[in-house]
Amino acid sequence: MKYAIAISLLVALSTGSGAALAAEHKHAMNHAASAATKAMPLNDGVVKKVDMQNGKVTLQHGDIANVMPAMTMSYRVKKTQQLEPIHAGDKVRFAMDKLGDDYVVTHIEVAR
């Protein structure tokens, strides 16, 4: 009898934990979708330098409305493999997000 109660309690706890994990996962997915819809639009720039080893790209860009003035600056790239087709002198379109105090390029492509 004690064994059956223990098994019933274990099943109830694991089912509740599963539901809690599913709810937490759903919340995280909703948060990620919300953040994606708030992502910055694509901006135009010119590549000055590509640093594959450190996952950085130096971009010269115009004003980015409500974010920063025109400048030339090195940015970390979220997915380094996006830099493979990019070369110094390329005109690019890029998006970035703020992570802490830094801006990170989340998307970059050669302008067509």
C-alpha positions as CSV (number, residue, x, y, z in Angstrom):
1,M,0.0,0.0,0.0
2,K,2.8,2.5,0.9
3,Y,4.5,1.5,-2.4
4,A,1.4,2.4,-4.4
5,I,1.0,5.7,-2.6
6,A,4.6,6.6,-3.3
7,I,4.3,5.7,-7.0
8,S,1.1,7.8,-7.2
9,L,2.8,10.7,-5.6
10,L,5.8,10.4,-7.9
11,V,3.5,10.3,-11.0
12,A,1.6,13.3,-9.8
13,L,4.8,15.3,-9.1
14,S,6.4,14.4,-12.4
15,T,3.2,15.3,-14.3
16,G,3.0,18.7,-12.5
17,S,6.7,19.3,-13.2
18,G,6.2,18.5,-16.9
19,A,3.3,20.9,-17.1
20,A,5.4,23.6,-15.4
21,L,8.3,23.0,-17.8
22,A,5.9,23.2,-20.8
23,A,4.5,26.5,-19.5
24,E,8.0,27.8,-19.0
25,H,9.0,26.8,-22.5
26,K,5.9,28.4,-24.0
27,H,6.7,31.7,-22.1
28,A,10.3,31.6,-23.4
29,M,9.1,31.0,-27.0
30,N,6.6,33.9,-26.7
31,H,9.3,36.2,-25.4
32,A,11.6,35.2,-28.2
33,A,8.9,35.8,-30.8
34,S,8.1,39.2,-29.2
35,A,11.8,40.2,-29.3
36,A,12.1,39.1,-33.0
37,T,9.2,41.4,-33.9
38,K,11.0,44.3,-32.2
39,A,14.3,43.6,-34.0
40,M,15.9,46.6,-35.7
41,P,15.3,47.1,-39.4
42,L,18.0,46.5,-42.0
43,N,20.6,49.3,-42.3
44,D,23.0,50.1,-45.2
45,G,26.7,50.0,-44.6
46,V,30.1,49.5,-46.2
47,V,32.4,46.8,-44.8
48,K,35.8,48.2,-43.8
49,K,37.3,45.0,-42.3
50,V,36.3,41.4,-41.6
51,D,37.8,39.7,-38.5
52,M,36.7,36.1,-38.8
53,Q,38.9,34.9,-36.0
54,N,37.3,37.2,-33.5
55,G,33.8,37.2,-35.1
56,K,33.8,40.9,-35.8
57,V,33.1,43.2,-38.7
58,T,34.0,46.9,-39.0
59,L,31.2,48.8,-40.7
60,Q,30.8,52.4,-41.9
61,H,27.1,53.3,-41.7
62,G,24.8,56.3,-41.8
63,D,22.5,57.4,-39.0
64,I,20.5,54.6,-37.4
65,A,17.3,56.3,-36.3
66,N,16.9,56.6,-32.5
67,V,20.0,54.4,-32.0
68,M,23.3,56.0,-33.1
69,P,24.7,58.6,-35.4
70,A,26.7,57.8,-38.6
71,M,30.1,56.2,-37.8
72,T,32.6,53.6,-38.5
73,M,32.8,51.0,-35.8
74,S,33.7,47.3,-35.2
75,Y,30.8,45.1,-34.1
76,R,30.6,41.5,-32.8
77,V,28.6,39.3,-35.1
78,K,26.2,36.8,-33.5
79,K,26.8,34.1,-36.1
80,T,30.3,34.2,-37.4
81,Q,29.5,32.1,-40.5
82,Q,27.5,35.0,-41.8
83,L,30.8,36.7,-42.4
84,E,32.1,34.0,-44.9
85,P,30.7,35.8,-48.1
86,I,31.5,39.3,-46.8
87,H,34.7,41.2,-47.8
88,A,36.2,44.6,-47.2
89,G,34.6,47.1,-49.6
90,D,31.3,45.2,-49.9
91,K,28.1,47.2,-49.6
92,V,25.9,45.4,-47.0
93,R,22.5,45.4,-45.3
94,F,22.7,44.5,-41.7
95,A,20.6,44.4,-38.5
96,M,21.7,44.5,-35.0
97,D,20.4,44.2,-31.4
98,K,21.6,45.6,-28.2
99,L,23.0,43.1,-25.8
100,G,24.0,44.7,-22.5
101,D,26.0,47.8,-23.4
102,D,27.0,46.6,-26.9
103,Y,25.3,46.3,-30.2
104,V,25.7,42.9,-32.0
105,V,25.1,42.3,-35.7
106,T,22.4,39.7,-35.9
107,H,22.1,39.6,-39.7
108,I,24.4,40.8,-42.5
109,E,24.2,40.3,-46.2
110,V,25.8,41.7,-49.3
111,A,23.5,44.3,-50.8
112,R,22.1,43.3,-54.2
